[in-house]
Amino acid sequence: MHNVNLTGGWCARGRANGYVNDYIERGIFSKRSRAKYDSRNPYVALAAEEGIILGRDQNKKQLILLPEQTDADNHNVLTFGSSGASKGQANVLPNLVNIRSQNMFGTDPKGELFLLTAPLKRDQGYAVYQIDFIDFEQSRYNPLDYVFTDVDAQNLSMTIAANSKRDDKEDFFMERAQKMLLGLIVYCKSTNPTTNNDVINIYNAYVAPDEDTFAVFVEDIVGREPTAYQTLKGLNYTTI
């Protein structure tokens, strides 16, 4: 693991600067001529060599970059800092901008990384998605895409049921609702596992109308899928 102490406002100074020069010679860091920046014109940095920004030399107006093609053993970077220490401003945001050809996945509890970088990343050719379970106007995903076995279906149905309870009590109706959901998930995945099946559509079409419609659905349609049939056949319409 390479340890370069870039302290003092992310400046390479003193002994740290010696490490940087040594790492440039050894092919670990980018040559400084390929890592320019200008505090008066931020667009200059957009033309810098792609790579992980580790710091900057304020005297020479040059970034310290770990390029994609490097002799370093890995690209792992660990940043330490207390809350409010500008870790995002100093490390995360610059690298979201400077990495231009690799897939990226980030946790963004406040949504500020998406707000600040999404337009630029789209301009750089990225497809940008934000999974936000509060703002449903953004990107989304279908959890059925990750169900491959009956165990997966069981886990998903139990997770949804557990998060739908109004208290911590496991009552009769919640248990049967979980089984209803399990049966519908298994049915959807078994009949056409390659598409984004929608359990809600199945529920609205065959469960919600009345008990007779549900009974016909179970016997005549689901009956061809034995696992889902065994789960659904004993349920009463009053389950949900």
Helices and strands as residue ranges (DSSP letters): H 14-25, G 32-34, G 42-47, E 51-57, E 62-67, H 87-87, I 88-92, H 93-98, H 112-123, G 143-146, H 150-162, H 172-191, H 199-202, I 203-207, H 211-216, I 217-221, G 222-224, H 226-232, G 237-239
